[in-house]
C-alpha cells in the first residue's frame, strides 16, 4: 500500500477521547457577601472602620498625618482633608492610596452622584472626578469656604460661609441661591422627606441655625435658630423618616416636620461634627474620638473608638464582596 495512503487511513480511524466527567454543579455558582461598613475619618490622618453597626472600630493606615475632614463612597471610598489631601480605597477601607488633587487648599466635604465625585473646600474650591483619580478644578464663583455638599434630586448642592448655597446639575456650572444671609455659616446639608411627603434640603449652621427649603429651591419651609443658639450645628443626615442634627457640646436634635425639633441626650459634652445613617443605625462622631450610635435616634450609646483624635466625618455603604 502506498505509504501516504496508509498514513491517511490511520488518521481516519484514530479515536479522539473526550472526557465525560460530570461537572460539579456548584462550579458555576458565585458566592457573594454583603458587608455593612461604616468609615470615619479625622485629625492626624485617622481612619476607622466598623462592620458591626458602629459597635467596634478598627484603625487603618492612611499614609498621611494631614487632618481628614470628609468621606464618601461611590464605587470607591474617597476621603478628603487638609492641604489638598485626597485618599481613595477600592477595598473595604483597609488600603488607602494618595491622589493628586491639584490644590493645597483644605478640602472639607465630598459626595458622589451621577457617576461623579464632587469635593469642596476652602476659598470656594470645587473639584470633580469620574474615577477618583484625575481631579478637575471648577469655578464656583465664590471665595468663601465651602463645608458641606450632597447630591439629590438630580443636582449637587454645596454650602458654606457667608450664606453661600450653590447648586449644579452637571457639577460644572454652579448657581447661587439666595436663601442664606451673609452672616450665615452653613456647615452641613442633607436631603430627605418631611412628614408631609415633601422632598426637601436641610442646612445647618452656626448659632443653632437650621434652614429648610423645597427640592426645587422654589420655597423656604423653615428657618431660624433653635433654643440652643449658643451652639453651632455641624452635621445633619436623614434616615428612618427622621432628620438628625449634631453639633457643639454634644448637641443632638431630631425632627420629622422641619419645624418642631427635639433635643436628645447624647451622653457627651464633646462637639459632634459628623453623622451618617445606614443599616438601620445612626452613627455620630466628634471630638476626642467620640462615637455614639442609635437605632431610633432617641437612645444613644457611646462606643470605644480607640483614638483621642477629633473625628470629622463618617459615611456608610454596603459592600458586595
Residue frames relative to the residue before (quaternion, step in Angstrom):
aa qw qx qy qz dx dy dz
X 1.0000 0.0000 0.0000 0.0000 0.00 0.00 0.00
X 0.5661 -0.6037 0.4397 0.3490 3.51 -1.04 0.77
X 0.5406 -0.6681 0.4110 0.3042 3.55 -0.86 1.00
X 0.6446 0.5242 -0.3216 0.4542 3.56 1.00 -0.80
X 0.6544 0.5149 -0.3038 0.4629 3.56 0.98 -0.92
X 0.6201 0.5634 -0.3227 0.4404 3.57 1.03 -0.83
X 0.6564 0.5030 -0.3009 0.4750 3.58 0.96 -0.83
X 0.6408 0.5298 -0.3205 0.4539 3.58 1.01 -0.84
X 0.6587 0.5154 -0.3091 0.4527 3.60 0.97 -0.87
X 0.6259 0.5267 -0.3356 0.4672 3.55 1.01 -0.75
X 0.6515 0.5254 -0.3073 0.4529 3.55 0.99 -0.86
X 0.6589 0.5293 -0.3037 0.4397 3.55 1.03 -0.87
X 0.7690 0.3643 -0.1854 0.4915 3.58 1.03 -0.80
X 0.4394 0.6793 -0.4773 0.3430 3.59 1.25 0.21
X 0.3639 -0.7490 0.5227 0.1828 3.54 -1.12 0.72
X 0.2228 -0.7329 0.6255 0.1481 3.53 -1.13 0.71
X 0.2311 -0.7877 0.5599 0.1123 3.56 -0.65 1.11
X 0.1128 -0.7929 0.5983 0.0234 3.56 -0.74 1.11
X 0.4054 -0.7171 0.5121 0.2431 3.55 -0.77 1.00
X 0.1588 -0.7979 0.5781 0.0624 3.53 -0.87 1.00
X 0.2466 0.7905 -0.5241 0.1990 3.54 1.19 0.50
X 0.4771 -0.6903 0.4701 0.2737 3.56 -0.90 0.94
X 0.3905 -0.7232 0.5235 0.2248 3.55 -0.84 1.00
X 0.5021 -0.6426 0.4887 0.3101 3.50 -0.91 0.89
X 0.4499 -0.7269 0.4475 0.2627 3.56 -0.64 1.10
X 0.6439 0.5403 -0.3279 0.4312 3.58 1.17 -0.44
X 0.5054 0.6870 -0.4148 0.3170 3.59 1.25 -0.36
X 0.7136 0.4615 -0.2587 0.4592 3.57 1.06 -0.70
X 0.5939 0.5826 -0.3632 0.4195 3.56 1.26 -0.13
X 0.2135 -0.7641 0.5968 0.1199 3.57 -1.05 0.81
X 0.2406 -0.7773 0.5690 0.1193 3.53 -0.77 1.06
X 0.0726 -0.7984 0.5975 0.0140 3.58 -0.79 1.05
X 0.1777 -0.7652 0.6122 0.0896 3.51 -1.17 0.67
X 0.2185 -0.7703 0.5876 0.1161 3.56 -0.93 0.93
X 0.0974 -0.8000 0.5918 0.0169 3.55 -0.78 1.07
X 0.2701 -0.7318 0.5977 0.1853 3.62 -0.74 0.99
X 0.0026 -0.8490 0.5244 -0.0654 3.58 -0.45 1.18
X 0.1509 -0.7400 0.6513 0.0743 3.51 -0.98 1.01
X 0.0544 -0.7810 0.6217 0.0216 3.58 -1.05 0.82
X 0.0902 -0.7959 0.5985 0.0154 3.57 -0.83 1.07
X 0.1258 -0.7886 0.5997 0.0520 3.58 -1.12 0.71
X 0.0675 0.8223 -0.5626 0.0526 3.54 -1.22 0.47
X 0.8152 -0.2607 0.1992 0.4772 3.53 -1.29 -0.46
X 0.8288 0.2244 -0.1891 0.4764 3.53 -1.33 0.54
X 0.6397 -0.5753 0.3172 0.3989 3.57 1.14 0.67
X 0.3274 0.7716 -0.4944 0.2302 3.58 1.22 0.36
X 0.0175 0.7589 -0.6507 0.0196 3.57 -1.07 0.87
X 0.0513 -0.7954 0.6037 -0.0178 3.56 -0.83 1.06
X 0.1099 -0.7874 0.6022 0.0731 3.58 -1.08 0.69
X 0.0436 -0.7826 0.6207 0.0176 3.54 -1.23 0.61
X 0.1350 -0.8001 0.5816 0.0583 3.57 -0.88 0.97
X 0.6758 0.4494 -0.3029 0.4995 3.59 1.25 0.33
X 0.6752 -0.5356 0.2744 0.4265 3.54 0.90 1.07
X 0.7245 -0.4911 0.2489 0.4147 3.53 0.94 0.91
X 0.4367 0.7095 -0.4555 0.3138 3.57 1.23 0.25
X 0.7908 0.0664 -0.0213 0.6081 3.58 0.85 -0.96
X 0.1882 -0.8040 0.5620 0.0481 3.54 -1.07 0.86
X 0.1993 -0.7728 0.5966 0.0849 3.54 -1.12 0.84
X 0.3746 -0.7293 0.5307 0.2150 3.56 -0.87 0.99
X 0.1600 -0.7844 0.5955 0.0672 3.57 -0.99 0.91
X 0.4856 -0.6541 0.4999 0.2940 3.56 -1.20 0.56
X 0.2177 -0.8109 0.5341 0.0986 3.56 -0.55 1.18
X 0.3966 -0.7274 0.4736 0.2987 3.58 1.13 -0.61
X 0.7343 0.3200 -0.2313 0.5522 3.59 1.26 0.21
X 0.3059 -0.7195 0.5848 0.2161 3.53 -1.26 0.43
X 0.4327 0.6826 -0.4655 0.3607 3.58 1.28 0.14
X 0.5344 -0.6160 0.4684 0.3399 3.53 -1.12 0.64
X 0.2230 -0.7538 0.6052 0.1257 3.56 -1.05 0.83
X 0.1883 -0.8468 0.4964 0.0342 3.54 -0.73 1.11
X 0.8211 0.0783 -0.0300 0.5646 3.60 1.13 -0.43
X 0.0375 -0.7925 0.6087 0.0085 3.55 -1.20 0.52
X 0.0203 0.7778 -0.6273 0.0331 3.54 -1.17 0.72
X 0.2649 -0.7513 0.5800 0.1703 3.55 -1.30 0.30
X 0.2068 0.7426 -0.6228 0.1338 3.53 -1.07 0.86
X 0.7863 -0.1880 0.0463 0.5867 3.57 0.32 1.32
X 0.7609 -0.0058 -0.0365 0.6478 3.57 1.33 -0.27
X 0.4875 -0.6296 0.5033 0.3356 3.57 -1.19 0.43
X 0.0571 -0.7620 0.6437 0.0416 3.56 -1.11 0.75
X 0.0616 -0.7772 0.6262 0.0049 3.56 -0.78 1.11
X 0.1140 -0.8056 0.5805 0.0328 3.59 -0.94 0.88
X 0.0704 0.8267 -0.5543 0.0663 3.54 -1.18 0.56
X 0.8298 -0.2604 0.1860 0.4572 3.50 -1.33 -0.46
X 0.8434 0.1917 -0.1609 0.4753 3.54 -1.30 0.58
X 0.6852 -0.5206 0.2791 0.4262 3.56 1.04 0.80
X 0.3241 0.7824 -0.4807 0.2276 3.58 1.23 0.35
X 0.0677 0.7463 -0.6610 0.0400 3.53 -1.04 0.93
X 0.0377 -0.7823 0.6216 -0.0164 3.56 -0.83 1.07
X 0.1086 -0.7895 0.6000 0.0705 3.56 -1.12 0.66
X 0.0621 -0.7700 0.6335 0.0444 3.53 -1.27 0.51
X 0.2011 -0.8062 0.5499 0.0848 3.56 -0.68 1.12
X 0.6333 0.4717 -0.3589 0.4976 3.60 1.25 0.10
X 0.7523 -0.3744 0.2645 0.4732 3.59 -1.01 -0.67
X 0.7138 -0.4688 0.2468 0.4580 3.54 1.01 0.86
X 0.4734 0.6923 -0.4228 0.3433 3.56 1.26 0.33
X 0.7895 0.2110 -0.0905 0.5692 3.59 0.83 -1.01
X 0.1009 -0.8168 0.5680 -0.0002 3.57 -0.77 1.12
X 0.1649 -0.7918 0.5864 0.0449 3.54 -1.02 0.92
X 0.3942 -0.7224 0.5211 0.2263 3.57 -0.93 0.93
X 0.1489 -0.7808 0.6035 0.0633 3.56 -1.02 0.87
X 0.4842 -0.6533 0.5016 0.2953 3.56 -1.22 0.55
X 0.2288 -0.8075 0.5329 0.1079 3.57 -0.57 1.16
X 0.4055 -0.7224 0.4692 0.3058 3.57 1.15 -0.59
X 0.7389 0.3100 -0.2191 0.5567 3.58 1.27 0.22
X 0.3117 -0.7187 0.5824 0.2171 3.55 -1.29 0.40
X 0.4166 0.6972 -0.4754 0.3380 3.59 1.26 0.18
X 0.5329 -0.5958 0.4874 0.3513 3.55 -1.18 0.55
X 0.2128 -0.7716 0.5908 0.1013 3.57 -0.89 0.97
X 0.1617 -0.8630 0.4784 0.0122 3.54 -0.61 1.15
X 0.8186 0.1154 -0.0535 0.5601 3.62 1.13 -0.42
X 0.0210 -0.7871 0.6164 -0.0061 3.54 -1.19 0.60
X 0.0270 0.7780 -0.6275 0.0161 3.55 -1.14 0.71
X 0.2519 -0.7517 0.5883 0.1595 3.56 -1.31 0.21
X 0.2663 0.7482 -0.5791 0.1839 3.54 -0.97 0.90
X 0.8318 0.1567 -0.1269 0.5171 3.56 -1.17 0.59
X 0.6490 -0.5583 0.2879 0.4291 3.57 1.05 0.95
X 0.6554 0.4873 -0.2980 0.4942 3.57 1.21 0.50
X 0.2844 -0.7017 0.6246 0.1911 3.54 -1.13 0.78
X 0.0640 -0.7665 0.6376 0.0424 3.55 -1.09 0.79
X 0.1031 -0.7834 0.6128 0.0066 3.54 -0.85 1.12
X 0.0912 -0.7955 0.5975 0.0424 3.58 -0.98 0.83
X 0.0492 0.8277 -0.5560 0.0580 3.56 -1.20 0.48
X 0.8218 -0.2544 0.1948 0.4712 3.51 -1.31 -0.47
X 0.8533 0.1805 -0.1382 0.4693 3.53 -1.31 0.56
X 0.6874 -0.5183 0.2795 0.4251 3.57 1.02 0.81
X 0.3227 0.7803 -0.4860 0.2256 3.60 1.23 0.31
X 0.0563 0.7509 -0.6571 0.0357 3.53 -1.07 0.90
X 0.0386 -0.7838 0.6197 -0.0144 3.57 -0.83 1.06
X 0.0957 -0.7932 0.5984 0.0591 3.56 -1.10 0.67
X 0.0340 0.7859 -0.6168 0.0289 3.54 -1.24 0.52
X 0.3255 -0.7379 0.5576 0.1966 3.55 -1.11 0.71
X 0.7799 0.3073 -0.1570 0.5221 3.58 1.23 -0.37
X 0.4556 -0.7091 0.4166 0.3406 3.59 1.34 0.07
X 0.6313 0.5168 -0.3329 0.4728 3.59 1.26 0.24
X 0.7709 0.2281 -0.1149 0.5835 3.57 0.83 -1.01
X 0.1077 -0.8273 0.5513 0.0014 3.56 -0.61 1.20
X 0.1739 -0.7902 0.5853 0.0522 3.55 -0.99 0.95
X 0.3712 -0.7308 0.5332 0.2094 3.56 -0.91 0.97
X 0.1717 -0.7837 0.5923 0.0746 3.55 -0.94 0.97
X 0.4655 -0.6659 0.5074 0.2871 3.55 -1.20 0.51
X 0.2106 -0.7991 0.5532 0.1050 3.55 -0.57 1.17
X 0.3824 -0.7258 0.4824 0.3069 3.55 1.18 -0.59
X 0.6895 0.4245 -0.2642 0.5241 3.56 1.33 0.13
X 0.2770 -0.7390 0.5854 0.1858 3.54 -1.27 0.48
X 0.4943 0.6531 -0.4251 0.3851 3.58 1.29 -0.05
X 0.5642 -0.5879 0.4529 0.3617 3.56 -1.20 0.53
X 0.2233 -0.7438 0.6166 0.1295 3.55 -1.06 0.84
X 0.1930 -0.8334 0.5145 0.0591 3.58 -0.82 1.01
X 0.8224 0.1571 -0.0536 0.5442 3.59 0.81 -0.97
X 0.0048 0.7876 -0.6160 0.0136 3.54 -1.18 0.59
X 0.0277 0.7913 -0.6096 0.0374 3.56 -1.08 0.76
X 0.2592 -0.7364 0.5960 0.1879 3.56 -1.31 0.22
X 0.2850 0.7336 -0.5788 0.2134 3.56 -0.83 1.04
X 0.8356 0.1877 -0.1424 0.4962 3.53 -1.27 0.50
X 0.6583 -0.5666 0.2742 0.4128 3.55 1.05 0.99
X 0.7134 0.3781 -0.2837 0.5174 3.57 1.10 0.62
X 0.3814 -0.6563 0.5964 0.2608 3.52 -1.31 0.51
X 0.0507 -0.7820 0.6207 0.0241 3.56 -1.06 0.77
X 0.0169 -0.7898 0.6130 -0.0136 3.56 -0.90 0.98
X 0.1419 -0.7964 0.5864 0.0409 3.55 -1.11 0.76
X 0.0633 0.8220 -0.5632 0.0557 3.55 -1.21 0.43
X 0.7911 -0.2957 0.2438 0.4768 3.52 -1.26 -0.56
X 0.8024 0.2854 -0.2324 0.4698 3.55 -1.35 0.36
X 0.6429 -0.5760 0.3130 0.3961 3.56 1.10 0.71
X 0.3422 0.7715 -0.4825 0.2344 3.58 1.21 0.35
X 0.0772 0.7378 -0.6670 0.0695 3.53 -1.02 1.00
X 0.0055 0.8118 -0.5810 0.0587 3.58 -0.42 1.23
X 0.0197 -0.7857 0.6161 0.0524 3.55 -1.15 0.57
X 0.0420 -0.7891 0.6127 -0.0096 3.54 -1.24 0.57
X 0.3566 -0.7352 0.5375 0.2083 3.57 -1.02 0.80
X 0.7818 0.3024 -0.1525 0.5235 3.58 1.21 -0.43
X 0.4602 -0.7026 0.4167 0.3476 3.60 1.35 0.08
X 0.6230 0.5341 -0.3344 0.4635 3.58 1.27 0.20
X 0.7783 0.2064 -0.0945 0.5855 3.56 0.82 -1.05
X 0.1209 -0.8263 0.5500 0.0067 3.55 -0.65 1.18
X 0.1681 -0.7973 0.5780 0.0451 3.56 -0.96 0.97
X 0.3875 -0.7227 0.5295 0.2172 3.56 -0.95 0.93
X 0.2171 -0.7381 0.6243 0.1353 3.55 -1.07 0.86
X 0.3895 -0.7721 0.4685 0.1806 3.55 -0.98 0.84
X 0.3489 0.7605 -0.4896 0.2455 3.58 1.08 0.62
X 0.7029 0.4581 -0.2809 0.4660 3.60 1.05 -0.58
X 0.3596 -0.6908 0.5710 0.2598 3.54 -1.36 0.08
X 0.6582 -0.5397 0.3422 0.3981 3.62 -1.14 0.51
X 0.6497 0.5248 -0.3218 0.4460 3.60 1.18 -0.45
X 0.5839 0.6096 -0.3705 0.3875 3.61 1.19 -0.39
X 0.0866 -0.7326 0.6692 0.0889 3.53 -1.21 0.66
X 0.1498 -0.8098 0.5648 0.0527 3.56 -0.26 1.29
X 0.1950 -0.8148 0.5404 0.0780 3.57 -0.66 1.14
X 0.8309 0.0913 -0.0169 0.5486 3.59 1.06 -0.61
X 0.0564 -0.7802 0.6225 0.0245 3.55 -1.22 0.53
X 0.0494 0.7759 -0.6282 0.0294 3.55 -1.10 0.74
X 0.3160 -0.7247 0.5754 0.2096 3.55 -1.30 0.01
X 0.1521 0.7911 -0.5815 0.1137 3.55 -1.14 0.55
X 0.4733 -0.6430 0.5245 0.2957 3.53 -1.34 -0.29
X 0.3199 -0.7602 0.5293 0.1989 3.58 -0.71 1.03
X 0.7377 -0.4453 0.2793 0.4237 3.56 -1.30 0.12
X 0.6670 0.4640 -0.2965 0.5020 3.59 1.27 -0.33
X 0.5281 -0.6747 0.3664 0.3628 3.56 1.35 0.39
X 0.4080 0.6856 -0.4962 0.3424 3.58 1.12 0.57
X 0.3533 -0.6980 0.5801 0.2268 3.56 -1.02 0.85
X 0.0487 0.8405 -0.5304 0.0997 3.56 -0.54 1.15
X 0.3268 -0.6446 0.6352 0.2723 3.49 -1.46 0.12
X 0.0967 -0.7692 0.6268 0.0778 3.56 -1.16 0.65
X 0.1290 -0.7854 0.6044 0.0349 3.55 -0.90 1.03
X 0.1338 -0.7722 0.6137 0.0957 3.58 -1.12 0.66
X 0.0994 -0.8305 0.5477 -0.0172 3.54 -1.04 0.80
X 0.7260 -0.3955 0.3303 0.4555 3.52 -1.35 -0.23
X 0.8257 0.2457 -0.1910 0.4705 3.55 -1.36 0.35
X 0.6926 -0.5247 0.2766 0.4106 3.55 0.99 0.84
X 0.3947 0.7596 -0.4487 0.2569 3.59 1.22 0.28
X 0.0030 -0.7623 0.6471 -0.0118 3.55 -1.13 0.80
X 0.0263 -0.7959 0.6044 -0.0260 3.58 -0.89 0.97
X 0.0299 -0.7973 0.6027 -0.0121 3.57 -0.88 0.97
X 0.0890 0.7985 -0.5922 0.0607 3.55 -1.00 0.79
X 0.6839 -0.5180 0.3381 0.3868 3.54 -1.27 0.51
X 0.6342 -0.5720 0.3771 0.3584 3.54 -1.19 0.62
X 0.7061 0.4217 -0.2671 0.5022 3.61 1.17 -0.47
X 0.4813 -0.7029 0.3931 0.3461 3.58 1.37 0.20
X 0.5123 0.6838 -0.4068 0.3233 3.61 1.21 0.18
X 0.8055 0.1424 -0.1079 0.5650 3.60 1.17 -0.10
X 0.3265 -0.7046 0.5955 0.2056 3.52 -1.21 0.67
X 0.2875 -0.7930 0.5175 0.1441 3.58 -0.75 1.06
X 0.7829 -0.1431 0.1048 0.5964 3.57 1.03 -0.73
X 0.0258 0.7777 -0.6280 0.0111 3.53 -1.23 0.49
X 0.5070 0.6557 -0.4700 0.3035 3.53 -1.28 0.13
X 0.5770 -0.5979 0.4517 0.3249 3.50 -1.37 -0.10
X 0.4564 -0.6427 0.5317 0.3097 3.53 -1.28 0.39
X 0.7145 -0.4517 0.3109 0.4345 3.55 -1.28 0.08
X 0.6980 0.4033 -0.2682 0.5274 3.59 1.20 -0.52
X 0.0541 -0.8598 0.5078 -0.0047 3.54 0.60 1.22
X 0.5711 0.6115 -0.3791 0.3953 3.56 1.23 -0.42
X 0.7471 0.4737 -0.1877 0.4268 3.51 1.18 -0.71
X 0.3886 -0.7095 0.5415 0.2287 3.54 -0.81 1.02
X 0.2732 -0.7144 0.6167 0.1861 3.52 -1.23 0.62
X 0.1902 -0.8413 0.5024 0.0608 3.56 -0.68 1.10
X 0.8278 0.0854 -0.0204 0.5541 3.60 1.09 -0.53
X 0.0338 -0.7872 0.6158 0.0018 3.56 -1.21 0.55
X 0.0187 0.7847 -0.6184 0.0381 3.58 -1.09 0.77
X 0.2772 -0.7327 0.5954 0.1779 3.55 -1.27 0.45
X 0.2508 0.7543 -0.5801 0.1779 3.55 -0.92 0.96
X 0.8345 0.1289 -0.1126 0.5238 3.56 -1.11 0.67
X 0.6625 -0.5463 0.2741 0.4332 3.57 1.01 0.99
X 0.6669 0.4772 -0.2833 0.4972 3.59 1.24 0.40
X 0.3009 -0.6992 0.6152 0.2050 3.54 -1.14 0.74
X 0.1014 -0.7781 0.6186 0.0405 3.57 -0.93 0.95
X 0.1196 -0.7936 0.5966 0.0065 3.56 -0.77 1.16
X 0.0686 -0.8050 0.5889 0.0215 3.60 -0.87 0.92
X 0.0995 0.8285 -0.5440 0.0876 3.54 -1.15 0.55
X 0.8533 -0.2017 0.1586 0.4539 3.46 -1.35 -0.56
X 0.8665 0.1238 -0.0967 0.4738 3.55 -1.24 0.71
X 0.7211 -0.4821 0.2480 0.4315 3.57 0.94 0.89
X 0.3279 0.7812 -0.4786 0.2306 3.58 1.25 0.31
X 0.0998 0.7353 -0.6686 0.0484 3.54 -1.04 0.92
X 0.0222 -0.7875 0.6152 -0.0277 3.57 -0.75 1.11
X 0.1252 -0.7745 0.6129 0.0943 3.56 -1.18 0.56
X 0.0525 0.7838 -0.6181 0.0289 3.53 -1.22 0.58
X 0.2025 -0.7640 0.5974 0.1358 3.55 -1.19 0.58
X 0.7632 0.3466 -0.1845 0.5132 3.58 1.23 -0.39
X 0.5028 -0.7084 0.3487 0.3517 3.57 1.42 0.34
X 0.7187 0.4079 -0.2665 0.4960 3.62 1.17 -0.22
X 0.7326 0.3502 -0.2127 0.5436 3.60 0.95 -0.85
X 0.0460 -0.8248 0.5629 -0.0280 3.57 -0.53 1.20
X 0.1806 -0.7953 0.5746 0.0695 3.54 -0.90 0.97
X 0.3299 -0.7470 0.5475 0.1830 3.56 -0.86 1.00
X 0.1830 -0.7910 0.5788 0.0759 3.56 -0.89 1.00
X 0.4704 -0.6506 0.5148 0.3007 3.55 -1.21 0.49
X 0.2228 -0.8129 0.5284 0.1014 3.57 -0.46 1.22
X 0.4180 -0.7180 0.4586 0.3153 3.56 1.19 -0.53
X 0.7396 0.3128 -0.2121 0.5570 3.57 1.28 0.22
X 0.3057 -0.7224 0.5816 0.2156 3.55 -1.26 0.41
X 0.4301 0.6902 -0.4653 0.3497 3.58 1.28 0.15
X 0.5533 -0.5735 0.4796 0.3673 3.55 -1.19 0.52
X 0.2055 -0.7621 0.6044 0.1077 3.56 -0.96 0.92
X 0.1319 -0.8721 0.4710 -0.0131 3.55 -0.46 1.26
X 0.8063 0.1497 -0.0896 0.5653 3.61 1.18 -0.29
X 0.0045 -0.7963 0.6044 -0.0236 3.57 -1.11 0.68
X 0.0377 0.7785 -0.6262 0.0194 3.55 -1.13 0.69
X 0.2423 -0.7566 0.5895 0.1461 3.56 -1.33 0.18
X 0.2791 0.7460 -0.5767 0.1817 3.55 -1.02 0.85
X 0.8348 0.1474 -0.1288 0.5146 3.54 -1.20 0.61
X 0.6565 -0.5492 0.2802 0.4345 3.56 1.02 0.97
X 0.6508 0.4950 -0.3089 0.4858 3.58 1.16 0.56
X 0.2614 -0.7079 0.6335 0.1711 3.54 -1.12 0.80
X 0.0578 -0.7741 0.6298 0.0283 3.57 -1.03 0.86
X 0.0821 -0.7921 0.6048 -0.0077 3.56 -0.81 1.11
X 0.1036 -0.7943 0.5975 0.0385 3.58 -0.99 0.89
X 0.0552 0.8280 -0.5557 0.0498 3.55 -1.21 0.46
X 0.8137 -0.2504 0.2006 0.4847 3.54 -1.28 -0.49
X 0.8422 0.2091 -0.1557 0.4720 3.53 -1.32 0.51
X 0.6521 -0.5526 0.3076 0.4180 3.56 1.10 0.69
X 0.3209 0.7854 -0.4790 0.2253 3.56 1.26 0.31
X 0.0681 0.7503 -0.6559 0.0471 3.54 -1.06 0.90
X 0.0337 0.7706 -0.6358 0.0263 3.57 -0.89 0.98
X 0.1469 -0.8003 0.5793 0.0480 3.56 -1.08 0.77
X 0.0086 -0.7910 0.6117 -0.0054 3.53 -1.27 0.48
X 0.3375 -0.7323 0.5538 0.2077 3.56 -1.11 0.67
X 0.7824 0.3015 -0.1544 0.5225 3.59 1.23 -0.37
X 0.4554 -0.7037 0.4195 0.3484 3.60 1.36 0.05
X 0.6264 0.5256 -0.3379 0.4660 3.59 1.26 0.22
X 0.7758 0.2161 -0.1005 0.5842 3.55 0.80 -1.06
X 0.1109 -0.8263 0.5521 0.0046 3.55 -0.64 1.19
X 0.1863 -0.7921 0.5785 0.0570 3.54 -1.00 0.96
X 0.3885 -0.7207 0.5284 0.2246 3.56 -0.88 0.98
X 0.1535 -0.7857 0.5957 0.0658 3.57 -1.02 0.87
X 0.4596 -0.6656 0.5150 0.2837 3.55 -1.22 0.52
X 0.2289 -0.8070 0.5341 0.1055 3.57 -0.58 1.17
X 0.3923 -0.7288 0.4725 0.3027 3.57 1.16 -0.61
X 0.7276 0.3341 -0.2354 0.5510 3.57 1.26 0.22
X 0.3124 -0.7267 0.5735 0.2133 3.56 -1.25 0.44
X 0.4585 0.6788 -0.4503 0.3553 3.57 1.29 0.09
X 0.5534 -0.5911 0.4683 0.3537 3.53 -1.23 0.51
X 0.2317 -0.7495 0.6071 0.1265 3.55 -0.93 0.97
X 0.2342 -0.8309 0.4998 0.0706 3.57 -0.76 1.08
X 0.8304 0.0604 0.0158 0.5536 3.58 0.96 -0.81
X 0.0389 -0.7852 0.6179 0.0075 3.55 -1.22 0.52
X 0.0320 -0.7941 0.6069 0.0017 3.56 -1.10 0.73
X 0.2408 -0.7592 0.5887 0.1381 3.55 -1.33 0.27
X 0.1211 0.7602 -0.6373 0.0365 3.51 -1.22 0.61
X 0.3526 -0.6777 0.5894 0.2627 3.55 -1.29 0.29
X 0.1939 -0.7952 0.5688 0.0809 3.56 -0.50 1.23
X 0.2016 -0.7491 0.6189 0.1229 3.54 -1.07 0.82
X 0.0854 -0.8236 0.5607 -0.0070 3.55 -0.52 1.23
